[in-house]
């Protein structure tokens, strides 16, 4: 979309709820350092009911970004991202979380890929971990389940509607405006989608990122892993506590069931005996592959899946 002599080609959407000021500044500083002309991208910060509310003038201070804060009082990523998409003016949208730091050429590469790959509707790239505290080796083995990814040097593109390496995660996701509009229509008219995404009152759910990929498939697009896009993801000390890792993994498992229901895929309701037998089998399988502690945390995904399927 254009506005006078300054076309807004890319819109960055950042959802934030009671952010740590240092991490939010870290994310915004990475946007300030972009090689892409600042006259051609905007930053939409969605304040998802923070207390105190985010101060737009303080976020602008010392930066030359076209930045504005919009409010979304309904708690949850699904609501907040919907608001951010509606407010965005660019034809290419990028999610940058408030604990992300994108590389200086990220937006430049995002627009280049969008123009060069018209059949791709949503894509992402590499996400490296920035650790606030050293991790034991067993926790490092779990990082790929928590927004850290590197699938190599070659792009991976597909229209398969199942999860695969080509499907982008929310952190750093790039997608076209029509994909975003399809996602907004979907989550507006299907109330079940509000069960996805993080909410303070409900727990560590996820899955709303997959709905954007599914919106791309609905419109006939492919999704893609594009290694030219690189970013860092801060793994906060509190997030890497064993109890939080297990709760997050359980939330992922529950969210997978909800996603299957939203997409109209069958979700068998296992008996208690069948669930117990399968959970024991999964536990042994994860422990053999990952070791006792990492395997036990990974097992919480299966626990969440069966609890949600039973409910």
BELNOR-V978341 format. One record per backbone hydrogen bond with DSSP energy under -1.0 kcal/mol. CO is the residue of the C=O (numbers start at 1). NH is the residue of the N-H. E is the energy in kcal/mol with one decimal. If there is no record, write none. Layout:
BEGIN
co->(CO | CO)
nh->(NH | NH)
e->(E | E)
END
This chain:
BEGIN
co->(1 | 3 | 9 | 10 | 11 | 12 | 13 | 14 | 16 | 20 | 21 | 22 | 23 | 24 | 25 | 26 | 27 | 28 | 29 | 31 | 37 | 40 | 40 | 42 | 43 | 44 | 45 | 46 | 47 | 47 | 55 | 56 | 57 | 60 | 65 | 66 | 68 | 70 | 76 | 77 | 78 | 79 | 80 | 81 | 82 | 83 | 84 | 91 | 92 | 93 | 94 | 95 | 97 | 99 | 101 | 103 | 104 | 105 | 106 | 107 | 108 | 109 | 110 | 111 | 112 | 113 | 117 | 119 | 121 | 122 | 123 | 124 | 126 | 127 | 128 | 130 | 136 | 137 | 139 | 140 | 142 | 143 | 143 | 149 | 156 | 158 | 164 | 170 | 173 | 174 | 175 | 176 | 177 | 178 | 179 | 180 | 181 | 182 | 183 | 184 | 185 | 186 | 190 | 191 | 192 | 193 | 199 | 203 | 203 | 206 | 207 | 209 | 210 | 211 | 212 | 213 | 214 | 215 | 216 | 217 | 222 | 223 | 224 | 225 | 226 | 229 | 230 | 231 | 232 | 233 | 234 | 235 | 236 | 238 | 241 | 242 | 243 | 244 | 245 | 246 | 247 | 248 | 249 | 250 | 251 | 252 | 253 | 254 | 255 | 256 | 257 | 258 | 259 | 260 | 261 | 271 | 272 | 273 | 274 | 275 | 276 | 277 | 278 | 279 | 280 | 281 | 282 | 283 | 284 | 285 | 286 | 287 | 291 | 292 | 293 | 294 | 295 | 297 | 298 | 299 | 300 | 301 | 302 | 303 | 304 | 305 | 306 | 307)
nh->(8 | 6 | 92 | 42 | 94 | 44 | 96 | 46 | 48 | 24 | 25 | 26 | 27 | 28 | 29 | 30 | 31 | 32 | 33 | 34 | 40 | 9 | 10 | 12 | 68 | 14 | 70 | 16 | 49 | 72 | 59 | 60 | 61 | 63 | 67 | 43 | 45 | 47 | 80 | 81 | 82 | 83 | 84 | 85 | 86 | 87 | 88 | 177 | 11 | 175 | 13 | 172 | 100 | 234 | 232 | 106 | 35 | 109 | 110 | 111 | 112 | 113 | 114 | 115 | 116 | 117 | 120 | 222 | 176 | 224 | 174 | 226 | 231 | 149 | 233 | 235 | 140 | 141 | 142 | 143 | 145 | 146 | 148 | 127 | 225 | 223 | 167 | 173 | 95 | 123 | 93 | 180 | 181 | 182 | 183 | 184 | 185 | 186 | 187 | 188 | 189 | 190 | 193 | 194 | 195 | 196 | 203 | 199 | 205 | 197 | 211 | 213 | 214 | 215 | 216 | 217 | 218 | 219 | 221 | 220 | 121 | 158 | 124 | 156 | 229 | 126 | 103 | 128 | 101 | 130 | 236 | 132 | 240 | 241 | 245 | 246 | 247 | 248 | 249 | 250 | 251 | 252 | 253 | 254 | 255 | 256 | 257 | 258 | 259 | 260 | 261 | 262 | 263 | 265 | 264 | 275 | 276 | 277 | 278 | 279 | 280 | 281 | 282 | 283 | 284 | 285 | 286 | 287 | 288 | 289 | 290 | 291 | 295 | 296 | 297 | 298 | 299 | 300 | 301 | 303 | 304 | 305 | 306 | 307 | 308 | 309 | 310 | 311)
e->(-1.6 | -1.6 | -1.4 | -1.9 | -2.5 | -3.5 | -1.9 | -2.9 | -2.8 | -2.4 | -2.2 | -1.8 | -2.3 | -2.5 | -2.8 | -1.4 | -1.1 | -2.3 | -1.5 | -1.4 | -1.9 | -2.3 | -1.7 | -2.7 | -2.2 | -2.6 | -2.5 | -2.7 | -1.5 | -2.5 | -1.9 | -2.0 | -1.2 | -2.5 | -1.5 | -2.9 | -2.6 | -3.0 | -2.4 | -3.2 | -1.7 | -2.1 | -2.3 | -2.6 | -2.2 | -1.9 | -1.3 | -2.1 | -2.6 | -2.4 | -3.0 | -1.9 | -1.6 | -2.5 | -2.3 | -2.3 | -2.6 | -2.8 | -2.5 | -2.2 | -1.9 | -2.8 | -2.3 | -2.1 | -2.3 | -2.3 | -1.9 | -2.5 | -1.8 | -1.6 | -3.1 | -3.6 | -1.2 | -1.8 | -2.6 | -2.9 | -1.7 | -1.3 | -1.5 | -1.1 | -2.2 | -2.4 | -1.1 | -2.6 | -3.0 | -2.6 | -1.9 | -1.8 | -2.6 | -2.8 | -3.0 | -2.2 | -2.6 | -1.9 | -2.3 | -2.4 | -2.3 | -2.2 | -2.7 | -1.7 | -1.9 | -1.6 | -1.6 | -1.5 | -2.1 | -1.7 | -2.3 | -1.5 | -1.4 | -1.2 | -1.0 | -1.5 | -2.7 | -2.1 | -1.8 | -2.1 | -2.4 | -1.3 | -2.4 | -1.9 | -2.9 | -2.2 | -1.8 | -1.8 | -2.1 | -2.7 | -2.1 | -2.6 | -2.2 | -2.3 | -1.1 | -1.4 | -1.3 | -1.1 | -2.7 | -2.3 | -2.2 | -2.8 | -2.4 | -2.4 | -2.3 | -2.0 | -2.0 | -2.4 | -2.5 | -1.9 | -1.3 | -1.9 | -2.7 | -2.1 | -2.1 | -2.6 | -2.4 | -2.8 | -1.0 | -2.8 | -2.4 | -2.4 | -2.4 | -2.6 | -2.0 | -2.0 | -2.7 | -2.3 | -2.0 | -2.1 | -2.8 | -2.4 | -2.3 | -1.6 | -3.2 | -2.1 | -2.2 | -2.2 | -1.9 | -2.5 | -1.9 | -1.4 | -1.8 | -2.0 | -2.6 | -2.3 | -2.5 | -2.5 | -2.3 | -2.6 | -2.2 | -1.3)
END
